[in-house]
Amino acid sequence: MSHEQILITVVLSLTLTMFAWGRWRHDMVAMAALLMCAVLGLVGKNEMFSGFGHPAVITVVAVLIISHALKNAGVVDLLSSRLDTVTENQFVHIGILTLTVTIASAFMNNVGALALMLPVAIATANKQKRSPAMILMPLAFGSILGGMTTMIGTPPNIIIATFREGEPFGMFDFSPVGVPVAFFGAVFVITLGWRLLPKERLSKNAAANLFEVGQYLLELKVLEDSVLIDTNLRTLSGDEKWEPRILGIARSNLPPHPVNSSYKFRKNDILVVHGKAEDVSPLLDSYGLELQSTRGIKFDELKPEDITLFEGVVAADSSLVSRDLTYLRRRSSGSMSLIGLSRHGRTLKKRLRRIKFKAGDVLLLEGKTEEIEHNISQLGLLPLEQRALSLNKKRSAALALLVFAGAIGLGLFKLLPLYVAFLLAIFVYILLNILPVLDVYKEVDWPVIVLLGAMIPVGQALDNTGTTDLLATSIVEWTSSWEVFWILTLILVITMFLSDIINNAATVLVMAPISIGIAEELSASSDPFLMAVAVGASCAFLTPIGHQSNTLVMGPGGYKFSDYWRMGLPLEIVIVLVSVPLILWVWPP
């Protein structure tokens, strides 16, 4: 290996390690990698920011904006408006929701499609007294499967399209492989996959234990007239009415300390408890307790019409991620306060004010009724109650779909590059008032855009230094006695593995050049190898961190980390068995 090859290998290895560790944001890691390449002379100074003007990056931005316009127009609402009447049968319930989000994800951002369907799924599950866990993981997996069916369904496909030699892949070039894979994958999760989850997650009791309201970390203040004063923990342990578990006792703003059975409760003690909010509510009056909010609001001084209790999931792109209570209070201008927090079934033993929020956390909040909707949008929260469907937007939904179809037609007939056609569609949406100007950049996932813009030059450095050819040659020599079928399978499995632990866009930027190098070494077309990378990059089913959709349902579904591979591993096996023969048939080497 040359000096430059050693340097780029070290940089890339460190970058992948940092991606997998997850301690730092992916966009920051990617920018650090780009800076290291520039300092080491692996990327020219004039090429450092060339990735931000790459057609793949522009297309991703355009697709995210169009996705927001389609949501505004009520397209997904139109799809889901009749779901409530067809959910009595368990199989139909899971199937219709999963297929709806799968179809929607083919033409809009898959996380956005899932976010719209999540409240519908939870509301219908509660109505039918079914565990949300039965529905939400199939829903998340369906959103990922739908993304692989078109070029714009997921950022990895957009990136793969630009790696093709000569003419880039078109809008529906991914469909001959992606549609059958999504179909068989969806059939698996609808019929068998959800049954592989632990029984305690699927039981009827689980439905009651999750989001009616769920197990929250709560704080209760002992009032002056409380019957608990001068009694100890033994008194409560023998009381059948007392349901919540006491984790500790705090005073003022101090951290909680463990409570022993002989400790006597005092006025102004803060009981840090873990339990269901509906179980705690009747205890307040009978025990002389006050549910503490982070603004110190007293419930008995508020009129019901002036205050709203609200449950919301912290989305992966929420501004609350890695922030604390101080940020929430500042961002909502002091109009919202935190009552409780639930994190993936874990029991937290901290004060609410000391917890940093994570994607998938479920927050129990209170706020002024007239301001709650604005704050939901500002904070990037997904409500766990059914939203009012925008049925009055049927006309704008049809118009939005017509504009979208026109943009796709311009790209298909090669009248305009697809990303130019999408930018044109965005301007039409603005003119038609389907997309407010202030909302144009609202739904763009800027960390992903920065990641793409930074990693494209790093990937180019991998190619320019000859490291890609070196890796490809090594793999071909190692697999010299293998048939192309097994080499494609190897590429697919490696890409799947990387996608489960690092961002799928970053996975493509690493694996696409290597797959092209392997094809060149074999004197074969690069098309089937790129398709194998495209399918593998969309198969992040083994962990909750592999894809934002997986993270989004972890809290509402009450899933544990290990639940994902129970359904995800057999699903990935199904995808390998279906996709490799299809790739070889549709895209012969």
Buried (B, 14 or more C-beta within 10 A) or exposed (E): EEEBBEBBBEBBEBBBEBBEEEEEBBBBBBBBBBEBBBEBEBBBEEBBBBBBEBBBBBBBBBBBBBBBBBBBBBBBBBBBBEBBEEBEEEEEBBBBBBBBBBBBBBBBBBBBBBBBBBBBBBBBBBEBEBBBBBBBBBBBBBBBBBBBBBBBBBBBBBBBBBBBEEEBBBBBBBBBBBBBBBBBBBBBBBEEBBEBBBEEBBBEEBBBBBBEBBBBBBBBBBBEEBBBBEBBBEBBEEEEEBBBEBBBBBEEEEEBEEBEEEBEBEBEBBBBBBBBBEBBEEBBEEBBBBBBBBBEBEBEEEEEEEBBBBBBBBBBBBBBBEBBBEBBBEBBEEBBBBBBBBBBBEEBEBBBBEBEBBBBBBBBBBBBEEBBBBBBEBBBBBBBEBBEBBEEBBEBBBBBBEBBEBBBEBBEEEEBBBBBBBBBBBEBBBEBEBBEEEBBEEBBBEBBBBBBBBBBBBBBBBBBBBBBBBBBBEBBEEBEEBEBBEBBBBBBBBBBBBBBBBBBBBBBBBBBBBBBBBBBBBEBBBBBBBBBBBBBBBBBBBBBBBBBBBBBBBBBBBBBEEBBBBBBEBBBEBBBEBBBEBBBEBBEB
